[in-house]
Structures are given as C-alpha cells and as structure tokens.
Amino acid sequence: MTGTFGGALEARGIPAGEGYLESDTIGEIEKEGNVLVIKRINITYQLKIDPELLEEKRDAIDRVMRVHPNSCPVYRSISGSIDISARLELV
C-alpha cells in the first residue's frame, strides 16, 4: 500500500521518494484452532513535508489518504478477509 500511496502523492506534486515517505506495518495474529491467522494490519505512514508545501497540498494529501486503498492491488486482494487500517503522521 505504501507504493500506491507514494505514487498517488507524487502524481500530485508531493515528494514521496528518497526518504520522504516511510511506513511501519503491524500485523495482528490470532490463533484459530491450531492455525495462526492474520486478522488485522495497521499501517502508519510517515511523510516528511515542508510546511509551506503542506499548507498548499493538505487537501490533496487528505484525499489521497482516503482513496488510495481502492487503487492498491494488495488492499483489494486481502481487505475482504483482513481488517486493514492506515494513518498518516506528518513530519
């Protein structure tokens, strides 16, 4: 999902490569019978952005955050069986 998010930001003139965008992902696993099953995935994006650019692009960033999952092949493939959440931290 990070690649899809970054690509959407870049398309809107918001730098996301070369250390501007990073993410941390935590998977939550539960045991069903004797099988470990991934139940939830929580993603935290960290976007380094100049304050002036943030002021100019804030609406675009918020929109990308809302819509990028539906353009992501991974999200579309697993979201029906695994709860996926994402949040954004601006640095």
Sequence and secondary structure as in RCSB ss.txt:
>XXXX:A:sequence
MTGTFGGALEARGIPAGEGYLESDTIGEIEKEGNVLVIKRINITYQLKIDPELLEEKRDAIDRVMRVHPNSCPVY
RSISGSIDISARLELV
>XXXX:A:secstr
 HHHHHHHHHHTT   TTTTEEEEEEEEEEEETTEEEEEEEEEEEEE   HHHHHHHHHHHHHHHHHGGGG HHH
HHHTTTSEEEEEEEE 
